[in-house]
């Protein structure tokens, strides 16, 4: 499979995973409990898969550092993402957070010296335009029935920066590591620890009843299964293709979440959002390059 096909698979899988964040927020489930279950699921499954076909690691110290950075940034982004969705609608949160592609593009062109074709640059431009369309006027209604607070927007900012750091660390690991499952297992083992600390620090988040606890755990398991498949495809795409393009494709996965949120939670998309969905489709085609 080419890097483009792996990138498309990651686009759909991670987009569906992100929609489950909305499910957690909509039902008032604990973000920290859901995240811990999610991280633990990925760590256990990827560790099991790696143990079936183990392979020695090149530069284990560097590999471990990248896994640590990736896990810390990803947990931060995930928790901030879910918390922001409690006060701001999915049609705003997903596209604004994915503006971290601008930070990733700067790194890929200035540090990695990646070169894009004119069609791919046009695709990148359209992906940024899609973000703007999705976060336009009239789309910033609060999912909780009131105006979004400064704290909610601070969570959006944290998720944006942390997401960019996570993407960059993935690219470096995909290039320097010879076993993607090992990176996933090590990264999510660290993530499980970080998410447990977050859960201990905020044990009262969400409804603490037995039914809610069970729902949060099982939803986390579902998120974990989707993430493992999507993250593996994403790393494969990064190992074969350019960071700027693969990250741009993956960065638009929020469209899947927005569409599912509109269908299942009646977050009615405006004409601008529908235009953004069309622009996203055009960007996905152009980013392949010709």
C-alpha positions in Angstrom: 0.0 0.0 0.0 1.1 3.5 -0.7 1.5 6.3 1.9 -1.6 7.9 0.4 -3.8 4.9 1.1 -2.4 4.5 4.6 -3.1 8.2 5.1 -6.7 7.8 3.9 -7.3 4.9 6.2 -6.0 6.9 9.1 -8.2 9.8 8.1 -11.4 7.7 8.5 -10.4 5.6 11.5 -9.1 8.5 13.6 -12.1 10.7 12.5 -14.4 8.1 13.8 -12.4 7.8 17.0 -12.6 11.6 17.5 -16.4 11.4 17.2 -16.4 9.1 20.2 -14.9 12.1 22.1 -18.1 13.9 21.4 -20.1 10.9 22.7 -18.1 11.1 25.9 -18.8 14.8 26.2 -22.5 14.5 25.3 -23.2 11.9 27.9 -21.2 13.7 30.6 -18.7 10.8 31.0 -15.4 11.5 32.9 -12.7 12.7 30.4 -9.9 11.3 32.6 -11.6 7.9 33.1 -12.4 7.5 29.4 -8.9 8.6 28.4 -7.3 6.2 30.9 -9.3 3.2 29.5 -8.5 4.3 26.0 -4.7 4.6 26.6 -4.6 1.3 28.5 -6.4 -0.6 25.7 -3.9 0.6 23.1 -0.9 -0.1 25.3 -2.1 -3.7 26.0 -3.1 -4.5 22.5 0.0 -3.1 20.8 2.2 -4.7 23.4 0.6 -8.1 22.7 1.0 -7.6 18.9 4.6 -6.6 19.3 5.4 -9.6 21.5 4.2 -11.9 18.7 6.9 -10.6 16.4 9.5 -8.8 18.5 12.3 -6.9 16.7 15.4 -5.1 18.1 15.2 -1.3 18.3 17.7 1.1 16.8 18.7 4.0 19.0 16.6 2.9 21.9 17.3 6.0 24.0 16.2 8.3 21.3 13.2 6.1 20.6 12.2 6.1 24.2 12.5 9.9 24.4 10.2 10.3 21.4 7.7 7.9 22.9 7.7 10.0 26.1 7.3 13.3 24.3 4.5 11.8 22.1 2.6 10.3 25.0 2.8 13.5 27.2 1.7 15.7 24.3 -1.1 13.3 23.2 -2.6 12.9 26.6 -2.6 16.7 27.1 -4.3 17.2 23.7 -6.9 14.4 24.3 -8.0 15.7 27.8 -8.1 19.3 26.6 -10.1 18.2 23.5 -12.8 16.4 25.5 -13.1 19.2 28.0 -13.4 21.9 25.3 -16.2 19.9 23.7 -18.3 20.4 26.9 -18.6 24.1 26.2 -18.0 24.5 22.5 -19.6 22.7 19.6 -17.8 20.0 17.6 -18.1 22.1 14.5 -15.7 24.6 16.1 -13.5 22.6 18.3 -12.4 20.0 15.7 -11.3 22.4 13.0 -9.7 25.0 15.2 -7.6 22.4 17.0 -6.5 21.0 13.7 -5.0 24.4 12.7 -2.0 22.9 14.4 -1.2 21.8 10.8 0.4 25.3 10.4 3.0 24.5 13.1 3.6 21.1 11.5 4.1 22.6 8.1 6.6 25.1 9.4 8.6 22.3 10.9 8.5 20.1 7.8 9.6 22.8 5.4 12.2 24.6 7.7 13.7 21.6 9.5 13.0 18.5 7.4 13.4 20.5 4.1 10.4 18.8 2.5 9.4 19.9 -1.0 5.8 19.9 -2.2 4.4 20.0 -5.7 2.2 23.0 -6.7 -0.9 20.7 -6.5 0.0 19.6 -3.0 0.5 23.2 -1.9 -2.9 24.0 -3.3 -4.3 21.0 -1.3 -2.6 22.4 1.8 -4.2 25.8 1.2 -7.6 24.2 0.7 -7.2 22.3 4.0 -6.5 25.5 5.8 -9.5 27.1 4.1 -11.7 24.2 5.3 -10.6 24.9 8.9 -11.5 28.6 8.4 -14.9 27.7 7.0 -15.7 25.3 9.8 -14.8 27.8 12.4 -16.6 30.7 10.8 -19.3 33.0 12.3 -22.4 31.2 13.6 -20.6 28.0 14.4 -19.4 28.8 17.9 -22.5 27.8 19.8 -21.8 26.1 23.0 -22.7 22.4 23.5 -23.7 23.2 27.1 -26.2 25.8 26.2 -24.2 28.9 27.1 -21.3 31.0 25.8 -17.9 29.4 25.7 -15.6 30.6 28.6 -12.0 31.7 28.4 -11.1 28.5 30.1 -12.7 26.4 27.4 -10.8 28.3 24.7 -7.6 27.8 26.7 -8.2 24.1 26.4 -8.6 24.5 22.7 -5.2 26.3 22.6 -3.5 23.6 24.6 -4.9 20.9 22.4 -3.7 22.7 19.3 0.0 23.1 20.4 0.1 19.6 22.0 -1.3 18.0 18.9 1.4 19.6 16.7 4.1 18.3 19.1 2.6 14.8 18.9 2.6 14.8 15.1 6.2 15.9 14.8 7.3 13.3 17.3 5.4 10.6 15.3 7.3 11.6 12.1 10.7 11.4 13.8 9.9 8.0 15.4 8.5 6.6 12.1 11.9 7.5 10.4 14.2 6.4 13.2 12.4 3.4 14.5 12.3 0.0 12.8 9.1 -1.2 14.6 6.0 0.9 14.7 4.2 -1.4 17.1 7.0 -1.0 19.6 6.7 2.8 19.4 2.9 2.5 19.9 3.3 0.2 22.8 6.0 2.3 24.5 4.2 5.6 23.8 0.9 4.3 25.1 2.4 2.7 28.2 3.7 6.2 29.1 0.3 7.7 28.1 -1.5 5.3 30.4 0.6 6.5 33.3 0.0 10.2 32.5 -3.7 9.6 32.1 -3.8 7.8 35.4 -2.2 10.8 37.1 -4.8 13.0 35.4 -7.6 10.8 36.7 -6.2 10.9 40.3 -5.9 14.7 40.1 -9.5 15.1 39.0 -11.5 12.1 40.3 -14.8 14.0 40.4 -15.0 14.7 36.7 -18.2 13.3 35.2 -20.9 11.2 36.8 -19.4 8.8 39.4 -22.3 6.3 39.3 -21.5 2.7 38.5 -23.4 2.8 35.2 -21.5 6.0 34.1 -18.2 4.5 35.2 -18.8 1.3 33.1 -19.9 3.4 30.1 -16.8 5.5 30.3 -14.6 2.4 30.5 -16.2 0.6 27.5 -16.3 3.8 25.4 -12.5 4.1 26.1 -12.0 0.6 24.9 -13.8 1.4 21.7 -11.7 4.5 21.2 -8.6 2.5 21.9 -9.3 -0.1 19.2 -10.0 2.6 16.6 -7.0 4.5 17.7 -4.6 1.5 17.4 -5.7 0.8 13.9 -5.7 4.5 12.9 -2.4 5.3 14.6 -0.6 2.4 12.9 -1.8 3.5 9.5 -0.8 7.1 10.3 2.8 5.9 11.3 3.0 3.8 8.2 2.0 6.8 6.0 4.6 8.9 7.8 7.3 6.3 7.3 6.6 6.3 3.5 5.5 9.9 2.8 6.2 13.5 3.7 5.1 14.9 7.1 3.5 18.0 5.6 1.1 16.0 3.4 0.4 13.1 5.6 -0.3 15.5 8.6 -2.5 17.7 6.3 -4.6 14.7 5.4 -4.8 13.4 8.9 -5.6 16.9 10.2 -8.9 17.0 8.3 -10.2 13.9 10.0 -12.4 16.1 12.1 -14.8 16.2 9.1 -15.8 12.6 9.8 -16.5 13.6 13.5 -18.5 16.7 12.4 -20.6 14.7 10.0 -21.3 12.0 12.5 -22.1 14.6 15.2 -24.6 16.3 12.8 -26.2 13.0 12.0 -26.5 11.6 15.5 -26.6 14.6 17.7 -28.4 17.0 15.4 -25.6 19.6 15.4 -27.1 21.1 12.3 -24.3 22.2 9.9 -24.7 25.6 8.2 -24.1 26.3 4.6 -20.6 27.3 5.4 -19.8 24.0 7.1 -21.3 22.1 4.1 -19.0 24.2 1.9 -16.1 23.2 4.2 -16.9 19.6 3.7 -16.7 20.0 0.0 -13.5 21.9 0.2 -12.1 19.1 2.4 -12.9 16.5 -0.3 -11.1 18.6 -3.0 -8.1 19.0 -0.7 -7.8 15.2 -0.1 -7.6 14.7 -3.9 -5.0 17.4 -4.5 -2.8 16.4 -1.6 -2.1 13.1 -3.3 -0.1 15.1 -5.9 0.0 14.5 -9.7 
